[in-house]
């Protein structure tokens, strides 16, 4: 397990969201803490907090435990052990969460929600219309990575979350983590935002083109 990064502070104001105090949540925390970097661990925790706060803003009723599992597992597929999977990293992440939940006899509808939340978290324009847990994993990711809805959460709440889970040099570091996680499987970026990452950071990368694929299909016309 990597060491704790410096820069953590005790929030001057409490975060108005509590991490679920359940055996499932505690085990998920330990698993992610032990198998990922500080960068991904802190980002995943912030996704839960920001997603929960956005749920309050949107007046959504959600299962905090399912949202927490979705947030904590959503980037596991970037890890080196998945580089040769041939799948989108989002699917690898979702599959890991599904295995974890099934091993704990979680009901299949809950498993489906978490899998879908993770698999779709980089697919804009769809999750917001689905179940709250699905919508809010994406909302948390979009808040932390893209700053979407930045003003929806107060400066004091942002400071409380980032004091507990800092984001030093986050923009550069998360883009580097995306690049490392998807460069070994460039074919999986076709039609996704991940192609933008490789186009910026991997010399010689050529993104797939939907129009060329249609025109070059084996159909005669």
N, C-alpha and C positions, 0 to 999 in steps of 0.2 A: 504494500500500500504506500502511495506517495505521501510525503509529509504535507502538513497543512501549510498553505501559502501564508506569507505575512500580509498584514494589512487588514485583518479582520477586526471589527470593532463591535462592542456591545451597543445595539441600537439605543439611541436616547429615548425613542418612543417605541413601544411594542408594535410588532407587525400584527395587524388585526386579523391574522389568519394563523391557524395552528396546524402543524404537520400532524396527520392522524396518529394517535397513540395506540397502534394496533401491532400485533405480532407480524402481520403481513408487511406493513409499512416499515417496521424496524428491520426486517430481513431484507427488504428491497434496498433500504438505505445502505446496509452493510455490504450487500453485493455490489452495488454501483460504486461505493466508496473504495472497495478493494480491487475493482477491475478497470477503473477508468482514471484519467488524469484529474488533477484539481480543476482544470479548465472545464471539463465536461461535467464533473460532479457539481461544481458551483453553478454552472449554467442550468443544469437540470433542476436544481433546487429553486433557482430563481424562476424558472418556467412554472413550477408549481405555485409559488407565491404570486407571481404576476397573473397567471391564469385564474387563480382563485379571486384575486382582486378585480379582475375584469368580469368574472362571474357576478360579483356584487354589483358592479356598474351596470351590467346587462340584466340584472334581476333574474338570474338563472338559478334554478335549484339543481344541484349536482352532488354526486357521491365523492366526497373528498378523498377517500381511499383510492378509488379508481383513477381519479385525476392525478393523484400522487404517483401511482404506479406508471401511468402513461408518461408523465413528465420525467420520472427518473430513468425510464428505459428508452426514451425516444431517440437517443444518439448512440446507444451501445453498438449499433451496426457499423459505426465508423472505426471500430477497433481492428487492429491488424489481423486478428484471427478470422475476420470475415472478408478480407480483401480478395480472396479467391472464390467467393460464393457465387459470383455471376448474377447476384440479385441487387436491386437497389438497396442502399444502406437502410432506408426506412423500413423495408420489408424484413431485413435481417433483425432490426431492432424490435419490430412488432412480433416476429416469431419468437425471439427470446422472452419477451414479456408473456406471450401465450404459454410457452413451456413453464415458466415460473408460476403463473396463475393456475394452470391445470395441475401442477404438482401440489398445489395447496387446495385443490378441490373447490376452486372458485366457480360459481355457476357460469354456464356457457354464454349466457347473454352478456354478463359482465366481461368475460374474456373477449367476446366479439367487440364490445365497445372500446376496450383498451387497444386491441389490435388495430382497429380502424383509426382510432385517434393517432396512433403512432405512424401508421402507414401513410396517412394523408397529411401529416403535419407540414409538408413542403408543397402542398397542392392548394394554392390560393383559390378562393371563390367557392369552395365546396364545403369544408368542415363547418363553417358558421351556420349552415342550414341543417346540421345533423344534431344528434344527441348532445346535451351540454358538455359531457366529458370530452367528446370529440372536438367540439367547438373550442373548448377552453385550453386544451393542450396546444392547439394551433395559436390561439390568442396569446398564450404565454410565450411561445416561441417568437411570434411576430413582435411582441412587445420588447423582448430582450435582445433579439438580433436585429430587427428592422426599425424599432421605435414606433411601430404602428399603434396609435392610440396613446401616445406618450403622455398627453395632458389629462388622460382619464384617471390617472393615479396621482395622488398628491406628491409633492416634493418630499415631504416628511416620510411618507410610506416608501417611496423609492430609496431614500437614504437608509431607512431601516433595513430593507431587503439587501441592498448592496453593501451595507456595513457588515451584515452577517455573512454574505456571500459576495465578495468583491469581484470586480470585473476589470482588473488592470490590463491595459492594452488589448481589450477584448476583441475589438473589431479585427485587428490583424491576426490574433491568435485563433479565433474561431474560423476565419477563412483558411488559415493554414491547416487546421484540423479537418475541415471539409475537403481540402485538396488532397491531403494525405489519405483520407478515407475512401475517396472515390476515384483517384487517379489510376489505381490498378484495375478498375472495371469501367472504363470510359463509355462502353456501350450502354451502360445502365442509365446514362444521363439524357438519353434521347427524349426530347419533349418535356424536360424538367428544368427547374431553376438551377439544378446542379451543373448543367452544361455551361452556365455563365461563369461558374467558379473555375472550371478547367480552361475555358476560353481566356480568362484573365491570367491564369497562373501556370499553365502548362504549354510551353512552346510547341507548336506543331499540332495541337489538338484541333480536330475538325469536327464540329458538331453535326449531328444528323439533321437532315432537312426534310420536313414532312412533305412538301410539294415534290421534291425530287423522288421521295419514296413512292408517292402515288404515281407519278409519271413513269417511274422505272419498274413498276410492278409487272408481273408476268401476264396480266390481262391485256388483250390486244387493243382495247380501247376503253 
